[in-house]
């Protein structure tokens, strides 16, 4: 039982070390530049129908 507990501890420590290594590598990566937001030149078209136009009601 003690040997199994030690193996669990060893695996846990190995995972934490690997996670720490990956975290440090990702932190050192350059940040991606976000593209500028584009404003649409034409207004966004409305949907062809809405439930109120068809006479439908949404009852809860």
N, C-alpha and C positions, 0 to 999 in steps of 0.2 A: 504494500500500500504506500509506503513512504517513497519507494522508487517511482511509482506512478505520479505521485504528487510532485516530485522533483522534475519529472519529465514535463508535466504541465507548466511548471514554473519556467523551465528552460525555453519551452515553445513560446510562452507569453513574452519573455524578455526578448527573444529573437524577433517576434513580430513588432514589438515596440521599437527596437533598434532599426528595423527595416522601415517602419513608418516614419521615424525621425529622419532617416537618410533621405527618403523620398520627399518629405516635407521641406528639407533644406534645399534639395535640388530644384523643386518647383518654385521655392521662394527666390532662388537666384535667377530664374528665367526672366527675360525682359517682358514687360507688360505689352499686351496687344493694344493697338490704337483702335478706338471705336470709330467707325465711319460717321461723318456728319449726318444728322437727321435731314432727310429731304422733305420739303413741304410739297404736297401735291398741288399742281397748278389748277387742276379742275376739281370741283367739289366731289366728294365721294358720293356715288349714286345711292339712292335709297333702295331698299329691297322692292321687288315688284308688287308685293302686297304685305299688309300687316294684318294680324287677327282682328283689329278693330274695323278695318275696311271691309272685311268679309262678314261682319256681323257676328263673329264668334266672341264668346266670353270665356275667360279663364276663371273657373270657380275653384276655390280651394277646398 
